[in-house]
């Protein structure tokens, strides 16, 4: 009952982990993160998470190669 913030409430109940400083429970990541955003410090998050390859299109092939190693027989 003492922990709150971007790391959640740490009470074992995931339903209230997105509790804002005002005490509201947000249903999504973007609204929750925006509740902690300092006004004017950065643009607000939009709903939905962008795909990581969209920000670094030249890295897709390298990432897929690295993931193939992690998903391969050596790590099973």
Gaussian input, Z-matrix of N, CA and C with variables (Angstrom, degrees):
# hf/3-21g

backbone

0 1
 N
 C     1     B1
 C     2     B2     1     A1
 N     3     B3     2     A2     1     D1
 C     4     B4     3     A3     2     D2
 C     5     B5     4     A4     3     D3
 N     6     B6     5     A5     4     D4
 C     7     B7     6     A6     5     D5
 C     8     B8     7     A7     6     D6
 N     9     B9     8     A8     7     D7
 C    10    B10     9     A9     8     D8
 C    11    B11    10    A10     9     D9
 N    12    B12    11    A11    10    D10
 C    13    B13    12    A12    11    D11
 C    14    B14    13    A13    12    D12
 N    15    B15    14    A14    13    D13
 C    16    B16    15    A15    14    D14
 C    17    B17    16    A16    15    D15
 N    18    B18    17    A17    16    D16
 C    19    B19    18    A18    17    D17
 C    20    B20    19    A19    18    D18
 N    21    B21    20    A20    19    D19
 C    22    B22    21    A21    20    D20
 C    23    B23    22    A22    21    D21
 N    24    B24    23    A23    22    D22
 C    25    B25    24    A24    23    D23
 C    26    B26    25    A25    24    D24
 N    27    B27    26    A26    25    D25
 C    28    B28    27    A27    26    D26
 C    29    B29    28    A28    27    D27
 N    30    B30    29    A29    28    D28
 C    31    B31    30    A30    29    D29
 C    32    B32    31    A31    30    D30
 N    33    B33    32    A32    31    D31
 C    34    B34    33    A33    32    D32
 C    35    B35    34    A34    33    D33
 N    36    B36    35    A35    34    D34
 C    37    B37    36    A36    35    D35
 C    38    B38    37    A37    36    D36
 N    39    B39    38    A38    37    D37
 C    40    B40    39    A39    38    D38
 C    41    B41    40    A40    39    D39
 N    42    B42    41    A41    40    D40
 C    43    B43    42    A42    41    D41
 C    44    B44    43    A43    42    D42
 N    45    B45    44    A44    43    D43
 C    46    B46    45    A45    44    D44
 C    47    B47    46    A46    45    D45
 N    48    B48    47    A47    46    D46
 C    49    B49    48    A48    47    D47
 C    50    B50    49    A49    48    D48
 N    51    B51    50    A50    49    D49
 C    52    B52    51    A51    50    D50
 C    53    B53    52    A52    51    D51
 N    54    B54    53    A53    52    D52
 C    55    B55    54    A54    53    D53
 C    56    B56    55    A55    54    D54
 N    57    B57    56    A56    55    D55
 C    58    B58    57    A57    56    D56
 C    59    B59    58    A58    57    D57
 N    60    B60    59    A59    58    D58
 C    61    B61    60    A60    59    D59
 C    62    B62    61    A61    60    D60
 N    63    B63    62    A62    61    D61
 C    64    B64    63    A63    62    D62
 C    65    B65    64    A64    63    D63
 N    66    B66    65    A65    64    D64
 C    67    B67    66    A66    65    D65
 C    68    B68    67    A67    66    D66
 N    69    B69    68    A68    67    D67
 C    70    B70    69    A69    68    D68
 C    71    B71    70    A70    69    D69
 N    72    B72    71    A71    70    D70
 C    73    B73    72    A72    71    D71
 C    74    B74    73    A73    72    D72
 N    75    B75    74    A74    73    D73
 C    76    B76    75    A75    74    D74
 C    77    B77    76    A76    75    D75
 N    78    B78    77    A77    76    D76
 C    79    B79    78    A78    77    D77
 C    80    B80    79    A79    78    D78
 N    81    B81    80    A80    79    D79
 C    82    B82    81    A81    80    D80
 C    83    B83    82    A82    81    D81
 N    84    B84    83    A83    82    D82
 C    85    B85    84    A84    83    D83
 C    86    B86    85    A85    84    D84
 N    87    B87    86    A86    85    D85
 C    88    B88    87    A87    86    D86
 C    89    B89    88    A88    87    D87
 N    90    B90    89    A89    88    D88
 C    91    B91    90    A90    89    D89
 C    92    B92    91    A91    90    D90
 N    93    B93    92    A92    91    D91
 C    94    B94    93    A93    92    D92
 C    95    B95    94    A94    93    D93
 N    96    B96    95    A95    94    D94
 C    97    B97    96    A96    95    D95
 C    98    B98    97    A97    96    D96
 N    99    B99    98    A98    97    D97
 C   100   B100    99    A99    98    D98
 C   101   B101   100   A100    99    D99
 N   102   B102   101   A101   100   D100
 C   103   B103   102   A102   101   D101
 C   104   B104   103   A103   102   D102
 N   105   B105   104   A104   103   D103
 C   106   B106   105   A105   104   D104
 C   107   B107   106   A106   105   D105
 N   108   B108   107   A107   106   D106
 C   109   B109   108   A108   107   D107
 C   110   B110   109   A109   108   D108
 N   111   B111   110   A110   109   D109
 C   112   B112   111   A111   110   D110
 C   113   B113   112   A112   111   D111
 N   114   B114   113   A113   112   D112
 C   115   B115   114   A114   113   D113
 C   116   B116   115   A115   114   D114
 N   117   B117   116   A116   115   D115
 C   118   B118   117   A117   116   D116
 C   119   B119   118   A118   117   D117
 N   120   B120   119   A119   118   D118
 C   121   B121   120   A120   119   D119
 C   122   B122   121   A121   120   D120
 N   123   B123   122   A122   121   D121
 C   124   B124   123   A123   122   D122
 C   125   B125   124   A124   123   D123
 N   126   B126   125   A125   124   D124
 C   127   B127   126   A126   125   D125
 C   128   B128   127   A127   126   D126
 N   129   B129   128   A128   127   D127
 C   130   B130   129   A129   128   D128
 C   131   B131   130   A130   129   D129
 N   132   B132   131   A131   130   D130
 C   133   B133   132   A132   131   D131
 C   134   B134   133   A133   132   D132
 N   135   B135   134   A134   133   D133
 C   136   B136   135   A135   134   D134
 C   137   B137   136   A136   135   D135
 N   138   B138   137   A137   136   D136
 C   139   B139   138   A138   137   D137
 C   140   B140   139   A139   138   D138
 N   141   B141   140   A140   139   D139
 C   142   B142   141   A141   140   D140
 C   143   B143   142   A142   141   D141
 N   144   B144   143   A143   142   D142
 C   145   B145   144   A144   143   D143
 C   146   B146   145   A145   144   D144
 N   147   B147   146   A146   145   D145
 C   148   B148   147   A147   146   D146
 C   149   B149   148   A148   147   D147
 N   150   B150   149   A149   148   D148
 C   151   B151   150   A150   149   D149
 C   152   B152   151   A151   150   D150
 N   153   B153   152   A152   151   D151
 C   154   B154   153   A153   152   D152
 C   155   B155   154   A154   153   D153
 N   156   B156   155   A155   154   D154
 C   157   B157   156   A156   155   D155
 C   158   B158   157   A157   156   D156
 N   159   B159   158   A158   157   D157
 C   160   B160   159   A159   158   D158
 C   161   B161   160   A160   159   D159
 N   162   B162   161   A161   160   D160
 C   163   B163   162   A162   161   D161
 C   164   B164   163   A163   162   D162
 N   165   B165   164   A164   163   D163
 C   166   B166   165   A165   164   D164
 C   167   B167   166   A166   165   D165
 N   168   B168   167   A167   166   D166
 C   169   B169   168   A168   167   D167
 C   170   B170   169   A169   168   D168
 N   171   B171   170   A170   169   D169
 C   172   B172   171   A171   170   D170
 C   173   B173   172   A172   171   D171
 N   174   B174   173   A173   172   D172
 C   175   B175   174   A174   173   D173
 C   176   B176   175   A175   174   D174
 N   177   B177   176   A176   175   D175
 C   178   B178   177   A177   176   D176
 C   179   B179   178   A178   177   D177
 N   180   B180   179   A179   178   D178
 C   181   B181   180   A180   179   D179
 C   182   B182   181   A181   180   D180
 N   183   B183   182   A182   181   D181
 C   184   B184   183   A183   182   D182
 C   185   B185   184   A184   183   D183
 N   186   B186   185   A185   184   D184
 C   187   B187   186   A186   185   D185
 C   188   B188   187   A187   186   D186
 N   189   B189   188   A188   187   D187
 C   190   B190   189   A189   188   D188
 C   191   B191   190   A190   189   D189
 N   192   B192   191   A191   190   D190
 C   193   B193   192   A192   191   D191
 C   194   B194   193   A193   192   D192
 N   195   B195   194   A194   193   D193
 C   196   B196   195   A195   194   D194
 C   197   B197   196   A196   195   D195
 N   198   B198   197   A197   196   D196
 C   199   B199   198   A198   197   D197
 C   200   B200   199   A199   198   D198
 N   201   B201   200   A200   199   D199
 C   202   B202   201   A201   200   D200
 C   203   B203   202   A202   201   D201
 N   204   B204   203   A203   202   D202
 C   205   B205   204   A204   203   D203
 C   206   B206   205   A205   204   D204
 N   207   B207   206   A206   205   D205
 C   208   B208   207   A207   206   D206
 C   209   B209   208   A208   207   D207
 N   210   B210   209   A209   208   D208
 C   211   B211   210   A210   209   D209
 C   212   B212   211   A211   210   D210
 N   213   B213   212   A212   211   D211
 C   214   B214   213   A213   212   D212
 C   215   B215   214   A214   213   D213
 N   216   B216   215   A215   214   D214
 C   217   B217   216   A216   215   D215
 C   218   B218   217   A217   216   D216
 N   219   B219   218   A218   217   D217
 C   220   B220   219   A219   218   D218
 C   221   B221   220   A220   219   D219
 N   222   B222   221   A221   220   D220
 C   223   B223   222   A222   221   D221
 C   224   B224   223   A223   222   D222
 N   225   B225   224   A224   223   D223
 C   226   B226   225   A225   224   D224
 C   227   B227   226   A226   225   D225

   B1=1.4418
   B2=1.5115
   B3=1.3122
   B4=1.4651
   B5=1.5288
   B6=1.3426
   B7=1.4628
   B8=1.5238
   B9=1.3315
   B10=1.4703
   B11=1.5055
   B12=1.3072
   B13=1.4509
   B14=1.5043
   B15=1.3191
   B16=1.4559
   B17=1.5157
   B18=1.3096
   B19=1.4749
   B20=1.5191
   B21=1.3051
   B22=1.4573
   B23=1.5181
   B24=1.3245
   B25=1.4669
   B26=1.5213
   B27=1.3297
   B28=1.4605
   B29=1.5264
   B30=1.3406
   B31=1.4654
   B32=1.5256
   B33=1.3316
   B34=1.4538
   B35=1.5171
   B36=1.3248
   B37=1.4694
   B38=1.5260
   B39=1.3315
   B40=1.4582
   B41=1.5248
   B42=1.3161
   B43=1.4715
   B44=1.5215
   B45=1.3376
   B46=1.4603
   B47=1.5355
   B48=1.3315
   B49=1.4602
   B50=1.5257
   B51=1.3092
   B52=1.4673
   B53=1.5291
   B54=1.3213
   B55=1.4625
   B56=1.5206
   B57=1.3255
   B58=1.4655
   B59=1.5277
   B60=1.3220
   B61=1.4649
   B62=1.5346
   B63=1.3256
   B64=1.4662
   B65=1.5204
   B66=1.3515
   B67=1.4600
   B68=1.5147
   B69=1.3376
   B70=1.4657
   B71=1.5254
   B72=1.3208
   B73=1.4650
   B74=1.5199
   B75=1.3196
   B76=1.4663
   B77=1.5258
   B78=1.3302
   B79=1.4600
   B80=1.5273
   B81=1.3376
   B82=1.4639
   B83=1.5128
   B84=1.3324
   B85=1.4542
   B86=1.5233
   B87=1.3378
   B88=1.4604
   B89=1.5255
   B90=1.3186
   B91=1.4669
   B92=1.5243
   B93=1.3259
   B94=1.4579
   B95=1.5298
   B96=1.3306
   B97=1.4657
   B98=1.5179
   B99=1.3240
   B100=1.4648
   B101=1.5265
   B102=1.3201
   B103=1.4687
   B104=1.5323
   B105=1.3184
   B106=1.4651
   B107=1.5294
   B108=1.3181
   B109=1.4637
   B110=1.5198
   B111=1.3269
   B112=1.4674
   B113=1.5235
   B114=1.2984
   B115=1.4691
   B116=1.5250
   B117=1.3167
   B118=1.4526
   B119=1.5151
   B120=1.3238
   B121=1.4646
   B122=1.5323
   B123=1.3093
   B124=1.4577
   B125=1.5240
   B126=1.3362
   B127=1.4691
   B128=1.5209
   B129=1.3258
   B130=1.4650
   B131=1.5220
   B132=1.3185
   B133=1.4621
   B134=1.5135
   B135=1.3142
   B136=1.4572
   B137=1.5128
   B138=1.3223
   B139=1.4704
   B140=1.5235
   B141=1.2937
   B142=1.4592
   B143=1.5151
   B144=1.2946
   B145=1.4521
   B146=1.5175
   B147=1.3388
   B148=1.4615
   B149=1.5311
   B150=1.3041
   B151=1.4583
   B152=1.5272
   B153=1.3326
   B154=1.4589
   B155=1.5197
   B156=1.3192
   B157=1.4613
   B158=1.5302
   B159=1.3337
   B160=1.4583
   B161=1.5254
   B162=1.3195
   B163=1.4560
   B164=1.5120
   B165=1.3072
   B166=1.4601
   B167=1.5253
   B168=1.3353
   B169=1.4537
   B170=1.5287
   B171=1.3192
   B172=1.4547
   B173=1.5093
   B174=1.3086
   B175=1.4602
   B176=1.5271
   B177=1.3122
   B178=1.4662
   B179=1.5357
   B180=1.3205
   B181=1.4598
   B182=1.5286
   B183=1.3213
   B184=1.4626
   B185=1.5323
   B186=1.3280
   B187=1.4671
   B188=1.5243
   B189=1.3228
   B190=1.4630
   B191=1.5303
   B192=1.3242
   B193=1.4659
   B194=1.5256
   B195=1.3435
   B196=1.4638
   B197=1.5273
   B198=1.3168
   B199=1.4606
   B200=1.5208
   B201=1.3278
   B202=1.4560
   B203=1.5321
   B204=1.3308
   B205=1.4690
   B206=1.5293
   B207=1.3232
   B208=1.4585
   B209=1.5249
   B210=1.3021
   B211=1.4639
   B212=1.5307
   B213=1.3264
   B214=1.4617
   B215=1.5152
   B216=1.3194
   B217=1.4612
   B218=1.5302
   B219=1.3211
   B220=1.4706
   B221=1.5264
   B222=1.3236
   B223=1.4686
   B224=1.5319
   B225=1.3181
   B226=1.4538
   B227=1.5023
   A1=113.32
   A2=118.71
   A3=120.85
   A4=114.04
   A5=117.43
   A6=120.77
   A7=110.11
   A8=115.56
   A9=121.87
   A10=108.65
   A11=116.17
   A12=120.39
   A13=112.04
   A14=115.42
   A15=120.33
   A16=112.89
   A17=118.24
   A18=121.42
   A19=112.04
   A20=119.34
   A21=122.55
   A22=112.50
   A23=116.04
   A24=121.33
   A25=112.76
   A26=117.26
   A27=123.56
   A28=111.82
   A29=115.45
   A30=119.42
   A31=112.16
   A32=116.90
   A33=120.31
   A34=114.49
   A35=117.63
   A36=122.13
   A37=108.10
   A38=117.04
   A39=120.71
   A40=113.09
   A41=117.83
   A42=120.27
   A43=112.58
   A44=118.73
   A45=119.37
   A46=113.11
   A47=117.27
   A48=120.01
   A49=113.15
   A50=118.25
   A51=121.30
   A52=111.29
   A53=117.53
   A54=121.68
   A55=109.52
   A56=116.51
   A57=122.56
   A58=110.78
   A59=117.55
   A60=119.88
   A61=112.68
   A62=116.86
   A63=121.30
   A64=112.81
   A65=116.91
   A66=120.97
   A67=114.26
   A68=118.01
   A69=121.26
   A70=109.18
   A71=117.06
   A72=121.52
   A73=107.21
   A74=115.79
   A75=121.14
   A76=110.23
   A77=117.84
   A78=120.45
   A79=113.99
   A80=117.66
   A81=119.90
   A82=113.33
   A83=115.15
   A84=122.29
   A85=111.66
   A86=118.12
   A87=121.30
   A88=111.20
   A89=117.61
   A90=120.65
   A91=110.66
   A92=116.92
   A93=121.06
   A94=110.70
   A95=116.88
   A96=120.46
   A97=111.15
   A98=117.83
   A99=120.79
   A100=111.99
   A101=117.49
   A102=120.57
   A103=111.23
   A104=117.34
   A105=121.75
   A106=112.82
   A107=117.33
   A108=122.39
   A109=110.21
   A110=116.08
   A111=120.78
   A112=107.70
   A113=117.72
   A114=122.36
   A115=110.28
   A116=115.65
   A117=121.46
   A118=114.67
   A119=118.83
   A120=121.10
   A121=111.62
   A122=117.03
   A123=121.21
   A124=107.89
   A125=117.65
   A126=118.77
   A127=110.73
   A128=116.95
   A129=119.57
   A130=111.12
   A131=115.11
   A132=120.37
   A133=109.35
   A134=115.55
   A135=120.60
   A136=108.63
   A137=118.16
   A138=119.90
   A139=110.84
   A140=115.29
   A141=121.00
   A142=110.99
   A143=116.25
   A144=121.37
   A145=109.49
   A146=117.73
   A147=118.59
   A148=110.01
   A149=115.30
   A150=119.43
   A151=107.74
   A152=119.22
   A153=121.15
   A154=113.95
   A155=118.14
   A156=120.17
   A157=112.18
   A158=117.30
   A159=119.45
   A160=111.27
   A161=117.47
   A162=121.41
   A163=113.61
   A164=117.10
   A165=122.54
   A166=109.27
   A167=118.03
   A168=120.35
   A169=113.85
   A170=119.09
   A171=121.50
   A172=113.10
   A173=118.03
   A174=121.83
   A175=113.80
   A176=117.59
   A177=120.44
   A178=111.56
   A179=117.84
   A180=120.60
   A181=110.67
   A182=117.97
   A183=121.47
   A184=110.64
   A185=116.74
   A186=120.70
   A187=111.06
   A188=116.91
   A189=120.05
   A190=111.02
   A191=117.45
   A192=121.11
   A193=110.29
   A194=116.78
   A195=120.63
   A196=110.85
   A197=117.27
   A198=120.68
   A199=111.62
   A200=116.53
   A201=120.12
   A202=110.15
   A203=117.24
   A204=120.55
   A205=109.16
   A206=117.25
   A207=120.93
   A208=112.54
   A209=116.45
   A210=120.65
   A211=111.77
   A212=117.53
   A213=122.34
   A214=113.54
   A215=115.58
   A216=121.47
   A217=114.23
   A218=118.54
   A219=120.26
   A220=111.92
   A221=117.83
   A222=120.91
   A223=112.86
   A224=117.45
   A225=119.81
   A226=111.41
   D1=0.28
   D2=-177.98
   D3=-104.54
   D4=-21.51
   D5=-174.92
   D6=-93.48
   D7=132.61
   D8=175.35
   D9=-150.30
   D10=155.79
   D11=176.30
   D12=135.04
   D13=-160.17
   D14=-176.80
   D15=-64.93
   D16=-16.92
   D17=178.16
   D18=-91.93
   D19=3.72
   D20=178.70
   D21=92.34
   D22=-167.15
   D23=-176.37
   D24=-99.86
   D25=-15.81
   D26=178.05
   D27=53.53
   D28=44.14
   D29=177.77
   D30=-116.88
   D31=8.90
   D32=179.07
   D33=85.49
   D34=-4.87
   D35=-179.57
   D36=-110.54
   D37=101.70
   D38=-177.09
   D39=-67.37
   D40=-16.56
   D41=-178.67
   D42=-66.30
   D43=-21.99
   D44=-178.94
   D45=-112.65
   D46=14.96
   D47=-179.60
   D48=-67.25
   D49=-24.18
   D50=179.23
   D51=-95.46
   D52=39.91
   D53=178.02
   D54=-78.67
   D55=126.77
   D56=-178.21
   D57=-82.35
   D58=169.46
   D59=176.65
   D60=-58.62
   D61=-25.23
   D62=179.32
   D63=-83.00
   D64=-7.06
   D65=179.58
   D66=95.41
   D67=-0.12
   D68=177.06
   D69=-79.44
   D70=150.94
   D71=174.66
   D72=-106.25
   D73=113.66
   D74=-178.53
   D75=-84.40
   D76=144.03
   D77=-179.13
   D78=-81.23
   D79=-19.86
   D80=-175.21
   D81=-129.14
   D82=161.46
   D83=-177.37
   D84=-63.26
   D85=-45.37
   D86=-175.16
   D87=-61.83
   D88=-48.45
   D89=-179.25
   D90=-63.62
   D91=-38.39
   D92=178.90
   D93=-64.52
   D94=-49.42
   D95=-179.56
   D96=-63.50
   D97=-38.21
   D98=179.40
   D99=-64.67
   D100=-26.29
   D101=178.76
   D102=-67.05
   D103=-23.81
   D104=179.14
   D105=-99.64
   D106=-1.28
   D107=-176.05
   D108=-73.01
   D109=134.34
   D110=174.68
   D111=-76.59
   D112=126.53
   D113=-176.88
   D114=-54.23
   D115=128.54
   D116=177.21
   D117=80.38
   D118=-8.96
   D119=-177.27
   D120=-74.51
   D121=-35.33
   D122=179.78
   D123=-159.29
   D124=160.29
   D125=179.73
   D126=-68.15
   D127=149.33
   D128=178.27
   D129=-65.46
   D130=150.06
   D131=176.04
   D132=-73.60
   D133=145.07
   D134=174.02
   D135=-94.93
   D136=152.93
   D137=178.13
   D138=-58.40
   D139=147.33
   D140=-178.94
   D141=87.66
   D142=149.24
   D143=179.24
   D144=-101.87
   D145=131.21
   D146=177.97
   D147=-70.58
   D148=150.17
   D149=176.35
   D150=-71.45
   D151=133.02
   D152=-176.37
   D153=-58.87
   D154=-29.59
   D155=-179.76
   D156=-72.58
   D157=-19.38
   D158=178.89
   D159=-66.53
   D160=-32.66
   D161=179.54
   D162=-79.94
   D163=-21.78
   D164=-178.18
   D165=-136.98
   D166=69.42
   D167=-172.88
   D168=-60.25
   D169=-29.02
   D170=-179.82
   D171=-73.98
   D172=-11.19
   D173=-176.72
   D174=-96.46
   D175=-3.35
   D176=-175.21
   D177=-58.50
   D178=-48.44
   D179=-177.42
   D180=-62.60
   D181=-43.12
   D182=179.24
   D183=-63.56
   D184=-40.56
   D185=179.48
   D186=-66.40
   D187=-41.42
   D188=179.37
   D189=-65.27
   D190=-36.11
   D191=177.38
   D192=-65.83
   D193=-44.36
   D194=179.57
   D195=-64.85
   D196=-41.09
   D197=179.39
   D198=-65.79
   D199=-35.30
   D200=179.31
   D201=-61.94
   D202=-36.82
   D203=177.43
   D204=-65.45
   D205=-45.92
   D206=-178.58
   D207=-65.53
   D208=-32.41
   D209=-179.54
   D210=-89.02
   D211=-3.56
   D212=-176.39
   D213=-80.16
   D214=-176.97
   D215=-174.27
   D216=-63.86
   D217=-26.16
   D218=-178.81
   D219=-63.35
   D220=-25.59
   D221=-176.66
   D222=-111.16
   D223=14.65
   D224=-179.88
   D225=-89.08

